[in-house]
Amino acid sequence: MRDRHKELLELLDKSGAGIYTLLARLTLREDVAEELIQELFLKLSNSRGFEKSNCREAYARKVAINLAFDWRRKIRKKLDSQEYAYEVVTNDGSPLSKIIKSEELEEMLNTLEQLNENSRQIIILRYIEQQSYEDIAEQTGKTTHQVRALCSKALTRLRDLMRTDNKNISAKET
């Protein structure tokens, strides 16, 4: 058990900042990202999957993504998204552009939840983490060609879902 804690601390030393940034981007809240990092450490310290995984950093990122989306689902159940004010993690633009960006990002993240876990992970790694297809392939155990195809299909599905959601919102407003 002591070895696992040491290994986890080394992983967090090496990748903790990147995982924290990922969590902050997915939750849009730095305070929540801090809590989720702690929860991630606890989950990984009790996880057999972490011990067995070939790429522990990729496993940790996958668990972090799942934790962030679990948090988002829980929050959405508690509060209507219109009533909940998010602290946007961005430093650019006017207050209006921050609000617009925040709403667009919120809509995209909510729609991402509707994708299956593999598609969601690939989209997040490629477009939020900005990792190369080669890095994603290594983490997911797929070929670069498979990752490109999965990414393309996931983007198409995400766009379709966002169009459908926008049509539903427009229909409700009229």
Beta strands, then each sheet from edge to edge (+ up, - down):
end
